[in-house]
Amino acid sequence: MAPWSKGLCWNSAGVTDVGRVRRDNQDAYLDRPDLGLWAVADGMGGHRDGAEASRLIVSRLGRLERAYELETGLTAVELALHAVNRELVASAEGVLEALCGSTVAALLAVGDRAALCWAGDSRIYRLRAGVLEQLSCDHTQVQALVEMGLLSPEEAELHPLSSVLVRAVGADAHLEFERRVEPLRAGDRYLLCSDGLNRDLVGEEIARILTQIHAAEDAAQALVYTACEAGGNDNVTAVVVDFSA
């Protein structure tokens, strides 16, 4: 458990699994409580390239120094991701139909606040006082239709284009992140996951596991195992972060 200022501590764990269908795991995750930094990346663009993209993201974020100011730390995270984006875009130049990219969902905690940063459809949830809330918003074509009122959230889950991304690291020279800053409370539990988890587990099941299983490592294991048993059609990754007094 990592101590921090203003009376908050945190404990975390991450688990990834290739699933029941894929041969290779293109997911990667960062679990660095010493930095107050966690991330999930889901690679795309072929088995080798997708895995390389997600692992490059995790590697670069893991090199960052511990932040003592939230805004400074968030800037460092985004600069690192922009550098990865430039590298991936440059590596694909001149290669026909080349694509080497990855989603990213990152959580940075400093003091009693957290910064969230994401691009793509890897998600960030928060369980607070027994209520599960999705804090991130998927960057997909289908989600854009939902926001325009052309599809319901239920229809979006079953839509054939639900996994088509409109943002990802390495997909375009101009990379945009979505971000938000949240106050932290003792008892908060955060979940970062690749879409292989939320595609096979509904929100009620995610909330049940996060509520009933107390240890972060056990909760992450249970989420990944249950998603695999429910279908496991994709790689599955979960990072669980607990905040306590």
LUMKOLTOR-266140 format. One record per residue: residue number from 1; residue in three letters; x, y, z of N, C-alpha, C, O, CB in turn. Coordinates in steps of 0.2 Angstrom, whole numbers, plus 5000, padded with zeros to 4 digits. Glycine has a CB too. Layout:
residues N
KEVO   k   r  n_x  n_y  n_z ca_x ca_y ca_z  c_x  c_y  c_z  o_x  o_y  o_z cb_x cb_y cb_z
KEVO NUM ala    X    Y    Z    X    Y    Z    X    Y    Z    X    Y    Z    X    Y    Z
...
***
This chain:
residues 245
KEVO   k   r  n_x  n_y  n_z ca_x ca_y ca_z  c_x  c_y  c_z  o_x  o_y  o_z cb_x cb_y cb_z
KEVO   1 met 5004 4994 5000 5000 5000 5000 5004 5006 5000 5009 5007 5004 4995 5000 5006
KEVO   2 ala 5003 5011 4996 5007 5017 4995 5004 5023 4999 4998 5024 4998 5008 5019 4988
KEVO   3 pro 5008 5026 5003 5005 5032 5007 5006 5038 5003 5010 5038 4998 5009 5033 5014
KEVO   4 trp 5002 5043 5004 5002 5049 5000 5000 5055 5005 4999 5053 5011 4998 5049 4994
KEVO   5 ser 5000 5061 5003 4998 5066 5007 4990 5066 5008 4987 5063 5005 5000 5073 5004
KEVO   6 lys 4988 5071 5013 4981 5072 5014 4978 5066 5016 4971 5065 5015 4978 5075 5008
KEVO   7 gly 4981 5061 5019 4978 5056 5023 4975 5050 5018 4972 5046 5021 4972 5058 5026
KEVO   8 leu 4977 5050 5012 4975 5045 5007 4980 5040 5006 4986 5042 5005 4972 5047 5001
KEVO   9 cys 4979 5033 5006 4983 5028 5003 4980 5024 4998 4974 5025 4997 4985 5023 5009
KEVO  10 trp 4984 5021 4994 4981 5017 4989 4984 5010 4988 4990 5009 4990 4981 5020 4982
KEVO  11 asn 4981 5005 4986 4983 4999 4984 4980 4996 4977 4974 4998 4976 4981 4994 4990
KEVO  12 ser 4984 4993 4974 4982 4991 4967 4984 4985 4964 4989 4982 4967 4984 4997 4962
KEVO  13 ala 4981 4982 4959 4983 4976 4956 4981 4976 4949 4976 4979 4947 4981 4970 4960
KEVO  14 gly 4985 4972 4944 4982 4972 4937 4983 4965 4935 4987 4961 4937 4987 4976 4933
KEVO  15 val 4979 4963 4930 4978 4956 4928 4977 4956 4920 4972 4960 4918 4973 4951 4931
KEVO  16 thr 4980 4952 4916 4978 4952 4909 4978 4945 4907 4982 4941 4910 4983 4956 4905
KEVO  17 asp 4974 4943 4902 4973 4937 4899 4972 4937 4892 4968 4942 4889 4967 4933 4903
KEVO  18 val 4974 4932 4888 4973 4932 4881 4966 4931 4879 4964 4932 4873 4978 4927 4878
KEVO  19 gly 4962 4928 4883 4955 4926 4882 4955 4919 4879 4959 4915 4880 4953 4931 4877
KEVO  20 arg 4949 4918 4876 4947 4911 4874 4948 4910 4867 4947 4904 4864 4941 4909 4877
KEVO  21 val 4949 4915 4863 4949 4915 4856 4955 4917 4852 4958 4914 4848 4943 4919 4853
KEVO  22 arg 4958 4923 4855 4964 4926 4852 4970 4921 4853 4970 4918 4859 4965 4933 4854
KEVO  23 arg 4975 4921 4849 4981 4918 4850 4987 4922 4854 4991 4920 4857 4984 4915 4844
KEVO  24 asp 4986 4929 4853 4991 4933 4855 4987 4939 4860 4982 4940 4859 4995 4937 4850
KEVO  25 asn 4991 4941 4865 4988 4946 4869 4991 4953 4867 4997 4954 4868 4990 4945 4876
KEVO  26 gln 4987 4957 4864 4989 4964 4862 4988 4969 4868 4989 4975 4867 4985 4966 4856
KEVO  27 asp 4985 4967 4874 4984 4971 4879 4990 4972 4883 4995 4968 4883 4978 4969 4884
KEVO  28 ala 4991 4978 4887 4996 4979 4891 4994 4984 4897 4989 4987 4896 5003 4982 4888
KEVO  29 tyr 4997 4983 4903 4994 4988 4908 5000 4990 4912 5006 4987 4913 4989 4984 4913
KEVO  30 leu 4999 4996 4916 5004 4999 4920 5001 4999 4927 4995 5001 4928 5006 5006 4918
KEVO  31 asp 5004 4996 4932 5002 4996 4939 5008 4999 4943 5012 4995 4945 5000 4989 4941
KEVO  32 arg 5008 5005 4944 5014 5009 4948 5011 5013 4953 5011 5019 4953 5018 5013 4943
KEVO  33 pro 5009 5010 4959 5007 5013 4965 5012 5018 4967 5011 5023 4970 5005 5009 4970
KEVO  34 asp 5019 5016 4966 5024 5021 4969 5024 5028 4965 5026 5033 4968 5031 5018 4968
KEVO  35 leu 5021 5028 4959 5021 5034 4955 5014 5037 4955 5012 5042 4953 5022 5033 4948
KEVO  36 gly 5009 5033 4958 5002 5035 4958 4999 5035 4951 4995 5039 4949 5001 5042 4961
KEVO  37 leu 5001 5030 4947 5000 5030 4940 4998 5023 4938 5001 5018 4939 5006 5033 4936
KEVO  38 trp 4992 5023 4934 4990 5016 4932 4987 5017 4925 4985 5023 4923 4984 5013 4936
KEVO  39 ala 4988 5012 4920 4985 5013 4913 4984 5006 4911 4987 5001 4913 4991 5016 4909
KEVO  40 val 4979 5006 4906 4978 5000 4902 4978 5002 4894 4976 5008 4892 4971 4997 4903
KEVO  41 ala 4982 4998 4890 4982 5000 4883 4980 4993 4879 4982 4988 4881 4989 5002 4881
KEVO  42 asp 4976 4994 4874 4974 4989 4870 4976 4990 4863 4974 4994 4859 4966 4988 4870
KEVO  43 gly 4981 4986 4860 4984 4987 4854 4980 4985 4848 4975 4981 4849 4990 4983 4854
KEVO  44 met 4981 4988 4842 4978 4986 4836 4982 4987 4830 4988 4990 4831 4971 4991 4835
KEVO  45 gly 4981 4983 4825 4985 4984 4819 4989 4978 4818 4994 4978 4815 4989 4990 4820
KEVO  46 gly 4986 4972 4819 4990 4966 4818 4993 4963 4825 4994 4968 4829 4995 4966 4813
KEVO  47 his 4994 4957 4826 4996 4954 4832 5003 4957 4834 5003 4960 4840 4997 4947 4831
KEVO  48 arg 5008 4957 4830 5014 4960 4832 5014 4967 4834 5016 4970 4839 5020 4958 4827
KEVO  49 asp 5011 4971 4829 5011 4978 4829 5007 4981 4835 5009 4986 4838 5009 4981 4823
KEVO  50 gly 5001 4978 4836 4997 4980 4841 5000 4979 4848 4999 4983 4852 4990 4976 4841
KEVO  51 ala 5003 4973 4849 5007 4972 4855 5012 4977 4856 5013 4979 4862 5009 4964 4855
KEVO  52 glu 5016 4978 4851 5021 4983 4852 5019 4990 4854 5022 4993 4858 5026 4983 4845
KEVO  53 ala 5013 4992 4851 5011 4999 4852 5009 4999 4859 5010 5004 4863 5005 5000 4848
KEVO  54 ser 5005 4994 4862 5002 4994 4869 5008 4994 4874 5008 4997 4879 4997 4989 4870
KEVO  55 arg 5013 4990 4872 5019 4989 4877 5023 4995 4877 5026 4997 4882 5023 4983 4875
KEVO  56 leu 5024 4999 4871 5027 5005 4871 5024 5010 4875 5028 5014 4879 5028 5007 4863
KEVO  57 ile 5018 5011 4875 5014 5016 4879 5015 5014 4887 5017 5019 4890 5006 5015 4878
KEVO  58 val 5015 5008 4889 5016 5006 4896 5023 5008 4898 5024 5010 4903 5014 4999 4897
KEVO  59 ser 5028 5006 4893 5035 5007 4895 5036 5014 4896 5040 5016 4900 5039 5004 4889
KEVO  60 arg 5034 5019 4891 5035 5026 4892 5032 5029 4898 5035 5033 4901 5033 5029 4885
KEVO  61 leu 5026 5027 4899 5023 5030 4905 5026 5027 4912 5027 5031 4917 5015 5028 4906
KEVO  62 gly 5029 5021 4912 5033 5019 4917 5039 5022 4919 5042 5021 4924 5034 5011 4917
KEVO  63 arg 5042 5026 4914 5048 5029 4915 5047 5036 4918 5052 5040 4920 5051 5030 4908
KEVO  64 leu 5041 5038 4919 5040 5045 4921 5042 5045 4929 5042 5040 4932 5032 5047 4921
KEVO  65 glu 5043 5051 4931 5044 5052 4938 5038 5054 4942 5033 5056 4939 5049 5058 4939
KEVO  66 arg 5038 5052 4949 5032 5054 4953 5031 5061 4953 5035 5065 4953 5034 5051 4960
KEVO  67 ala 5024 5062 4952 5022 5069 4951 5020 5072 4958 5016 5068 4962 5016 5070 4946
KEVO  68 tyr 5021 5078 4960 5019 5081 4966 5014 5086 4965 5011 5089 4970 5025 5084 4970
KEVO  69 glu 5012 5088 4959 5007 5092 4957 5003 5089 4952 5006 5086 4947 5009 5099 4955
KEVO  70 leu 4996 5088 4952 4992 5085 4948 4993 5087 4941 4994 5083 4936 4985 5085 4950
KEVO  71 glu 4992 5094 4940 4992 5096 4933 4999 5095 4930 4999 5094 4924 4991 5104 4933
KEVO  72 thr 5005 5096 4933 5011 5094 4931 5012 5087 4929 5014 5085 4923 5017 5096 4936
KEVO  73 gly 5009 5082 4933 5009 5075 4931 5005 5074 4925 5007 5070 4921 5007 5071 4937
KEVO  74 leu 4999 5077 4925 4995 5075 4919 4998 5078 4912 4998 5074 4907 4988 5079 4920
KEVO  75 thr 5002 5083 4913 5005 5086 4907 5011 5081 4905 5012 5080 4899 5008 5093 4908
KEVO  76 ala 5014 5078 4910 5020 5073 4908 5017 5067 4905 5020 5064 4900 5024 5072 4915
KEVO  77 val 5011 5065 4907 5008 5059 4904 5006 5060 4897 5008 5056 4893 5002 5057 4909
KEVO  78 glu 5003 5066 4896 5001 5067 4889 5007 5068 4884 5007 5066 4879 4996 5074 4889
KEVO  79 leu 5012 5072 4887 5018 5073 4883 5021 5066 4881 5023 5065 4875 5023 5077 4886
KEVO  80 ala 5021 5061 4886 5024 5055 4884 5020 5051 4879 5023 5048 4875 5024 5050 4891
KEVO  81 leu 5013 5052 4879 5009 5048 4875 5009 5052 4868 5009 5048 4863 5002 5049 4877
KEVO  82 his 5010 5058 4868 5011 5062 4861 5018 5059 4858 5018 5058 4852 5011 5069 4862
KEVO  83 ala 5023 5058 4862 5029 5056 4859 5028 5049 4856 5031 5047 4851 5035 5056 4865
KEVO  84 val 5025 5044 4860 5023 5038 4857 5019 5038 4851 5021 5035 4846 5019 5034 4862
KEVO  85 asn 5014 5043 4850 5010 5044 4844 5014 5045 4838 5014 5043 4833 5005 5049 4846
KEVO  86 arg 5019 5050 4839 5023 5052 4834 5028 5046 4831 5029 5046 4825 5028 5058 4836
KEVO  87 glu 5030 5043 4836 5034 5037 4834 5030 5032 4830 5033 5029 4826 5037 5034 4841
KEVO  88 leu 5024 5030 4833 5020 5025 4829 5018 5028 4822 5018 5024 4817 5014 5023 4833
KEVO  89 val 5016 5034 4822 5014 5037 4815 5020 5037 4810 5020 5035 4804 5012 5044 4816
KEVO  90 ala 5026 5039 4813 5032 5039 4809 5034 5032 4806 5036 5031 4800 5038 5042 4812
KEVO  91 ser 5033 5027 4811 5035 5020 4809 5030 5017 4803 5032 5012 4800 5035 5015 4815
KEVO  92 ala 5024 5020 4803 5020 5017 4798 5020 5021 4791 5017 5019 4786 5013 5018 4800
KEVO  93 glu 5024 5026 4791 5024 5030 4785 5027 5026 4779 5032 5023 4780 5028 5037 4786
KEVO  94 gly 5024 5027 4773 5027 5023 4767 5025 5016 4767 5027 5012 4762 5034 5024 4767
KEVO  95 val 5022 5013 4772 5020 5006 4772 5013 5005 4771 5008 5008 4774 5022 5003 4779
KEVO  96 leu 5011 5002 4765 5004 5001 4763 5000 4998 4768 5001 4993 4771 5004 4997 4756
KEVO  97 glu 4994 5001 4770 4989 4999 4774 4992 4998 4781 4990 4993 4785 4986 4993 4772
KEVO  98 ala 4998 5001 4783 5001 5000 4789 4997 5003 4795 4994 5009 4794 5008 5002 4789
KEVO  99 leu 4996 5000 4800 4993 5003 4806 4996 4999 4812 4996 4993 4813 4985 5001 4806
KEVO 100 cys 4998 5004 4817 5001 5001 4823 4999 5006 4828 5002 5011 4829 5009 5001 4822
KEVO 101 gly 4994 5004 4832 4991 5009 4837 4988 5006 4843 4989 5000 4843 4986 5013 4834
KEVO 102 ser 4986 5010 4847 4983 5007 4854 4978 5012 4857 4979 5018 4856 4989 5005 4858
KEVO 103 thr 4973 5009 4860 4970 5014 4865 4974 5015 4871 4979 5012 4872 4963 5010 4867
KEVO 104 val 4972 5020 4875 4975 5021 4882 4970 5023 4886 4966 5028 4885 4981 5025 4881
KEVO 105 ala 4970 5021 4893 4966 5024 4898 4971 5025 4904 4973 5019 4906 4959 5020 4900
KEVO 106 ala 4972 5031 4907 4977 5032 4912 4973 5035 4918 4969 5039 4917 4983 5036 4909
KEVO 107 leu 4976 5033 4924 4974 5037 4930 4980 5039 4934 4984 5035 4935 4969 5032 4934
KEVO 108 leu 4980 5045 4936 4985 5048 4940 4982 5051 4946 4978 5055 4946 4989 5054 4936
KEVO 109 ala 4985 5049 4952 4983 5051 4958 4988 5055 4962 4994 5053 4962 4981 5045 4963
KEVO 110 val 4987 5061 4964 4991 5066 4968 4987 5069 4973 4982 5072 4972 4994 5071 4963
KEVO 111 gly 4989 5068 4980 4985 5070 4985 4978 5067 4985 4977 5061 4986 4985 5078 4985
KEVO 112 asp 4973 5072 4986 4966 5069 4986 4963 5071 4979 4957 5071 4979 4963 5073 4992
KEVO 113 arg 4966 5071 4974 4963 5072 4967 4966 5067 4962 4972 5064 4963 4964 5079 4965
KEVO 114 ala 4962 5065 4957 4964 5060 4952 4963 5064 4945 4958 5067 4944 4961 5054 4953
KEVO 115 ala 4968 5062 4941 4967 5065 4934 4966 5059 4929 4970 5054 4930 4973 5069 4931
KEVO 116 leu 4961 5059 4925 4960 5053 4920 4961 5056 4913 4960 5062 4911 4952 5051 4921
KEVO 117 cys 4964 5052 4909 4966 5053 4902 4965 5047 4898 4967 5042 4900 4973 5056 4902
KEVO 118 trp 4962 5048 4892 4960 5042 4888 4959 5044 4881 4958 5049 4879 4954 5038 4891
KEVO 119 ala 4961 5039 4877 4959 5039 4869 4957 5032 4867 4961 5027 4868 4965 5042 4865
KEVO 120 gly 4952 5031 4864 4949 5025 4862 4944 5022 4866 4940 5026 4869 4955 5020 4862
KEVO 121 asp 4943 5016 4867 4937 5013 4870 4939 5009 4876 4935 5005 4879 4933 5008 4866
KEVO 122 ser 4946 5009 4879 4947 5006 4885 4944 5011 4890 4944 5017 4890 4955 5006 4886
KEVO 123 arg 4941 5008 4896 4937 5012 4900 4940 5013 4907 4944 5009 4909 4930 5008 4901
KEVO 124 ile 4937 5018 4911 4939 5019 4918 4932 5020 4921 4928 5024 4920 4943 5026 4918
KEVO 125 tyr 4931 5016 4926 4925 5016 4931 4927 5018 4938 4933 5017 4940 4922 5009 4931
KEVO 126 arg 4922 5020 4941 4923 5021 4948 4917 5018 4952 4912 5020 4951 4924 5029 4950
KEVO 127 leu 4919 5014 4958 4914 5012 4962 4915 5016 4968 4920 5016 4972 4915 5004 4964
KEVO 128 arg 4909 5020 4970 4909 5024 4976 4903 5023 4980 4897 5024 4977 4910 5032 4974
KEVO 129 ala 4903 5022 4986 4897 5020 4990 4892 5015 4987 4886 5016 4987 4894 5027 4991
KEVO 130 gly 4895 5010 4984 4891 5005 4981 4888 5006 4974 4885 5002 4971 4886 5003 4985
KEVO 131 val 4890 5012 4971 4887 5014 4965 4893 5014 4959 4898 5018 4960 4884 5021 4965
KEVO 132 leu 4892 5010 4954 4897 5010 4949 4895 5015 4943 4890 5016 4941 4897 5003 4946
KEVO 133 glu 4901 5019 4942 4900 5025 4937 4905 5024 4931 4911 5023 4933 4900 5032 4940
KEVO 134 gln 4903 5024 4925 4908 5024 4920 4911 5032 4919 4907 5036 4917 4906 5021 4913
KEVO 135 leu 4917 5033 4920 4919 5040 4920 4922 5042 4913 4922 5048 4911 4925 5041 4925
KEVO 136 ser 4924 5037 4909 4927 5038 4903 4921 5037 4898 4916 5034 4899 4933 5034 4901
KEVO 137 cys 4922 5040 4892 4917 5039 4886 4921 5036 4880 4926 5039 4878 4914 5046 4884
KEVO 138 asp 4918 5031 4877 4921 5028 4872 4922 5032 4866 4917 5036 4864 4917 5021 4870
KEVO 139 his 4928 5032 4863 4929 5036 4856 4928 5031 4851 4933 5029 4848 4936 5039 4856
KEVO 140 thr 4922 5030 4849 4920 5025 4844 4915 5028 4839 4912 5033 4841 4917 5018 4846
KEVO 141 gln 4914 5026 4833 4909 5028 4828 4902 5028 4831 4898 5032 4831 4910 5025 4822
KEVO 142 val 4901 5022 4835 4894 5020 4837 4893 5025 4843 4887 5027 4844 4894 5013 4839
KEVO 143 gln 4898 5027 4847 4896 5031 4853 4895 5038 4850 4890 5042 4853 4902 5031 4858
KEVO 144 ala 4898 5040 4845 4896 5047 4842 4888 5047 4840 4885 5052 4840 4900 5048 4836
KEVO 145 leu 4886 5041 4837 4879 5040 4835 4874 5041 4841 4869 5044 4841 4878 5034 4831
KEVO 146 val 4877 5038 4847 4873 5038 4853 4872 5045 4855 4867 5047 4857 4876 5034 4859
KEVO 147 glu 4878 5049 4855 4878 5056 4858 4874 5060 4853 4871 5066 4855 4885 5059 4858
KEVO 148 met 4873 5058 4847 4868 5062 4842 4861 5060 4843 4857 5063 4840 4871 5061 4835
KEVO 149 gly 4860 5055 4847 4853 5053 4848 4850 5048 4843 4844 5047 4842 4848 5059 4848
KEVO 150 leu 4855 5045 4839 4853 5041 4833 4853 5034 4835 4850 5030 4832 4858 5042 4827
KEVO 151 leu 4856 5032 4841 4856 5025 4843 4855 5026 4851 4857 5030 4854 4863 5022 4842
KEVO 152 ser 4852 5021 4854 4852 5020 4861 4858 5017 4863 4861 5013 4860 4845 5016 4863
KEVO 153 pro 4860 5017 4870 4866 5014 4872 4865 5006 4872 4870 5003 4870 4867 5015 4880
KEVO 154 glu 4859 5004 4872 4858 4996 4872 4859 4994 4864 4862 4989 4863 4851 4995 4874
KEVO 155 glu 4857 4998 4860 4858 4997 4853 4865 4997 4851 4868 4993 4847 4854 5001 4848
KEVO 156 ala 4869 5002 4854 4876 5003 4853 4880 4997 4854 4885 4995 4851 4878 5009 4856
KEVO 157 glu 4878 4993 4860 4882 4988 4862 4882 4982 4857 4886 4978 4857 4879 4985 4869
KEVO 158 leu 4876 4981 4853 4876 4976 4848 4877 4978 4841 4877 4974 4837 4869 4973 4849
KEVO 159 his 4879 4984 4840 4880 4987 4834 4887 4984 4831 4892 4983 4834 4881 4995 4834
KEVO 160 pro 4887 4982 4824 4893 4979 4821 4899 4984 4821 4904 4981 4820 4891 4977 4814
KEVO 161 leu 4898 4990 4821 4903 4995 4821 4905 4997 4828 4908 5003 4829 4901 5001 4817
KEVO 162 ser 4903 4994 4833 4904 4996 4840 4911 4997 4842 4913 5000 4847 4901 4992 4845
KEVO 163 ser 4916 4993 4838 4923 4993 4840 4927 4997 4835 4933 4997 4836 4925 4986 4840
KEVO 164 val 4924 5001 4831 4927 5005 4826 4929 5012 4830 4925 5016 4832 4923 5007 4820
KEVO 165 leu 4936 5013 4831 4938 5019 4835 4939 5025 4830 4940 5025 4824 4945 5017 4838
KEVO 166 val 4938 5031 4834 4939 5037 4831 4945 5041 4834 4947 5046 4831 4933 5041 4831
KEVO 167 arg 4947 5038 4839 4954 5040 4842 4958 5035 4845 4955 5030 4847 4952 5045 4848
KEVO 168 ala 4964 5035 4844 4969 5030 4846 4976 5033 4846 4977 5036 4841 4968 5023 4843
KEVO 169 val 4980 5031 4850 4987 5032 4850 4990 5029 4844 4990 5023 4843 4991 5031 4856
KEVO 170 gly 4993 5033 4839 4996 5030 4833 4992 5030 4827 4994 5028 4821 4998 5023 4834
KEVO 171 ala 4985 5031 4828 4981 5031 4822 4981 5037 4818 4979 5037 4812 4974 5030 4825
KEVO 172 asp 4983 5043 4820 4983 5049 4817 4989 5054 4819 4990 5053 4825 4976 5053 4817
KEVO 173 ala 4991 5058 4815 4997 5063 4817 4994 5067 4823 4998 5070 4827 5000 5066 4811
KEVO 174 his 4988 5069 4822 4985 5074 4827 4981 5070 4832 4976 5067 4831 4980 5079 4824
KEVO 175 leu 4984 5069 4838 4981 5065 4843 4977 5069 4848 4980 5074 4851 4986 5060 4847
KEVO 176 glu 4971 5068 4850 4967 5071 4855 4965 5066 4861 4963 5061 4859 4961 5075 4852
KEVO 177 phe 4966 5069 4867 4964 5065 4873 4958 5068 4876 4957 5074 4875 4970 5065 4878
KEVO 178 glu 4954 5064 4879 4949 5067 4883 4952 5066 4891 4955 5061 4892 4942 5063 4882
KEVO 179 arg 4950 5071 4895 4953 5071 4902 4948 5074 4906 4943 5078 4904 4959 5075 4902
KEVO 180 arg 4948 5072 4913 4944 5075 4918 4948 5074 4925 4952 5070 4925 4937 5071 4918
KEVO 181 val 4946 5078 4929 4949 5078 4936 4944 5077 4941 4938 5080 4941 4953 5085 4937
KEVO 182 glu 4945 5072 4945 4940 5070 4950 4943 5071 4957 4949 5069 4958 4938 5063 4949
KEVO 183 pro 4939 5073 4962 4941 5072 4969 4941 5065 4971 4937 5061 4970 4936 5076 4974
KEVO 184 leu 4946 5063 4975 4946 5056 4978 4943 5056 4985 4944 5061 4989 4954 5054 4978
KEVO 185 arg 4940 5050 4987 4937 5049 4993 4940 5043 4996 4941 5038 4992 4930 5050 4993
KEVO 186 ala 4941 5042 5002 4942 5036 5005 4937 5031 5004 4931 5033 5005 4944 5036 5013
KEVO 187 gly 4938 5025 5002 4933 5020 5000 4932 5019 4992 4929 5015 4990 4927 5021 5003
KEVO 188 asp 4935 5024 4988 4934 5024 4981 4938 5018 4978 4943 5016 4981 4937 5030 4978
KEVO 189 arg 4935 5015 4973 4938 5009 4970 4938 5011 4962 4932 5012 4960 4935 5002 4971
KEVO 190 tyr 4943 5011 4959 4943 5013 4952 4945 5006 4948 4949 5002 4950 4949 5018 4950
KEVO 191 leu 4942 5006 4942 4944 5000 4938 4946 5003 4931 4942 5007 4928 4938 4995 4937
KEVO 192 leu 4951 5001 4928 4953 5002 4921 4953 4996 4918 4956 4991 4920 4961 5006 4921
KEVO 193 cys 4950 4996 4912 4950 4989 4908 4950 4990 4901 4948 4995 4898 4943 4986 4910
KEVO 194 ser 4952 4985 4897 4951 4985 4890 4944 4983 4888 4940 4980 4892 4956 4980 4887
KEVO 195 asp 4942 4984 4882 4935 4982 4880 4934 4975 4880 4928 4973 4880 4934 4985 4873
KEVO 196 gly 4939 4971 4880 4937 4964 4881 4934 4962 4887 4930 4957 4888 4944 4960 4881
KEVO 197 leu 4934 4966 4892 4931 4965 4899 4923 4967 4898 4919 4963 4900 4934 4968 4905
KEVO 198 asn 4922 4974 4897 4916 4976 4897 4911 4974 4891 4905 4974 4891 4916 4984 4897
KEVO 199 arg 4914 4970 4886 4910 4967 4881 4907 4961 4883 4902 4959 4881 4914 4966 4874
KEVO 200 asp 4910 4958 4888 4907 4951 4890 4904 4952 4897 4901 4947 4899 4913 4946 4890
KEVO 201 leu 4905 4957 4901 4902 4958 4907 4898 4965 4907 4900 4970 4905 4907 4959 4913
KEVO 202 val 4892 4964 4909 4887 4970 4910 4889 4974 4916 4893 4971 4920 4880 4968 4910
KEVO 203 gly 4887 4980 4916 4889 4984 4922 4887 4981 4929 4891 4982 4934 4886 4991 4921
KEVO 204 glu 4881 4978 4929 4879 4975 4935 4884 4970 4938 4885 4969 4944 4872 4972 4935
KEVO 205 glu 4886 4966 4933 4891 4961 4935 4898 4964 4937 4901 4961 4942 4892 4956 4929
KEVO 206 ile 4900 4969 4934 4906 4972 4936 4905 4975 4943 4910 4974 4947 4908 4978 4931
KEVO 207 ala 4900 4978 4944 4898 4981 4951 4898 4976 4956 4901 4977 4962 4892 4985 4951
KEVO 208 arg 4895 4970 4955 4894 4965 4960 4901 4962 4962 4903 4962 4968 4890 4959 4957
KEVO 209 ile 4905 4961 4957 4912 4959 4958 4916 4964 4962 4919 4962 4967 4916 4957 4952
KEVO 210 leu 4916 4970 4960 4920 4975 4964 4917 4976 4971 4921 4978 4975 4920 4982 4960
KEVO 211 thr 4911 4975 4972 4908 4976 4978 4909 4971 4983 4911 4972 4989 4900 4977 4978
KEVO 212 gln 4909 4965 4981 4909 4959 4985 4916 4956 4986 4918 4953 4991 4905 4953 4982
KEVO 213 ile 4921 4958 4982 4928 4955 4983 4932 4961 4985 4933 4966 4981 4931 4952 4976
KEVO 214 his 4935 4960 4991 4938 4966 4994 4946 4967 4992 4947 4973 4991 4938 4965 5001
KEVO 215 ala 4950 4962 4991 4957 4963 4989 4957 4965 4982 4954 4962 4978 4961 4957 4991
KEVO 216 ala 4961 4970 4980 4962 4973 4974 4964 4967 4969 4961 4966 4963 4967 4978 4973
KEVO 217 glu 4969 4963 4971 4971 4958 4966 4966 4952 4965 4965 4950 4960 4978 4954 4970
KEVO 218 asp 4962 4951 4970 4957 4946 4970 4951 4948 4965 4949 4945 4961 4954 4944 4976
KEVO 219 ala 4950 4955 4966 4945 4958 4962 4947 4958 4954 4943 4956 4950 4943 4965 4964
KEVO 220 ala 4953 4960 4953 4955 4960 4946 4955 4953 4943 4953 4952 4937 4962 4963 4946
KEVO 221 gln 4958 4948 4947 4957 4941 4945 4950 4939 4943 4949 4936 4938 4961 4937 4950
KEVO 222 ala 4946 4940 4948 4939 4938 4947 4936 4941 4941 4932 4938 4937 4935 4940 4953
KEVO 223 leu 4937 4948 4939 4934 4951 4934 4937 4948 4927 4933 4947 4923 4936 4959 4934
KEVO 224 val 4943 4947 4927 4946 4944 4921 4944 4937 4920 4942 4935 4914 4954 4944 4921
KEVO 225 tyr 4944 4933 4925 4941 4926 4924 4934 4926 4922 4932 4922 4918 4942 4922 4931
KEVO 226 thr 4930 4930 4925 4923 4930 4924 4921 4932 4916 4917 4929 4913 4919 4934 4928
KEVO 227 ala 4925 4937 4914 4924 4939 4907 4926 4934 4902 4923 4933 4897 4928 4945 4906
KEVO 228 cys 4932 4930 4904 4934 4925 4900 4929 4919 4899 4928 4916 4894 4941 4922 4902
KEVO 229 glu 4926 4917 4905 4921 4912 4906 4915 4914 4902 4911 4910 4899 4920 4910 4913
KEVO 230 ala 4913 4921 4902 4907 4923 4898 4908 4923 4891 4903 4924 4887 4905 4930 4901
KEVO 231 gly 4914 4922 4888 4915 4923 4881 4922 4923 4879 4925 4919 4875 4911 4928 4878
KEVO 232 gly 4926 4928 4882 4933 4928 4881 4935 4929 4874 4940 4926 4871 4936 4922 4884
KEVO 233 asn 4931 4933 4870 4932 4934 4863 4937 4938 4861 4940 4939 4856 4925 4936 4860
KEVO 234 asp 4940 4942 4866 4945 4946 4865 4950 4946 4871 4949 4942 4876 4943 4954 4865
KEVO 235 asn 4956 4949 4871 4960 4950 4876 4957 4953 4882 4953 4958 4880 4967 4953 4875
KEVO 236 val 4958 4952 4888 4955 4955 4894 4960 4957 4899 4964 4953 4901 4950 4950 4897
KEVO 237 thr 4959 4963 4901 4964 4966 4906 4960 4971 4911 4955 4974 4909 4969 4971 4902
KEVO 238 ala 4962 4970 4917 4959 4974 4922 4964 4977 4927 4968 4973 4929 4953 4970 4926
KEVO 239 val 4964 4983 4929 4968 4986 4934 4963 4989 4939 4959 4993 4938 4973 4991 4931
KEVO 240 val 4964 4987 4946 4959 4989 4951 4964 4993 4956 4969 4991 4958 4956 4983 4955
KEVO 241 val 4961 4999 4957 4965 5004 4962 4960 5005 4968 4955 5008 4967 4967 5010 4958
KEVO 242 asp 4962 5004 4974 4958 5006 4980 4961 5012 4984 4967 5012 4984 4958 5000 4984
KEVO 243 phe 4957 5016 4986 4959 5022 4990 4956 5021 4997 4950 5020 4997 4957 5029 4986
KEVO 244 ser 4961 5023 5002 4958 5022 5009 4961 5027 5013 4966 5031 5011 4960 5015 5011
KEVO 245 ala 4959 5028 5019 4961 5033 5023 4967 5031 5027 4970 5034 5031 4955 5035 5029
***
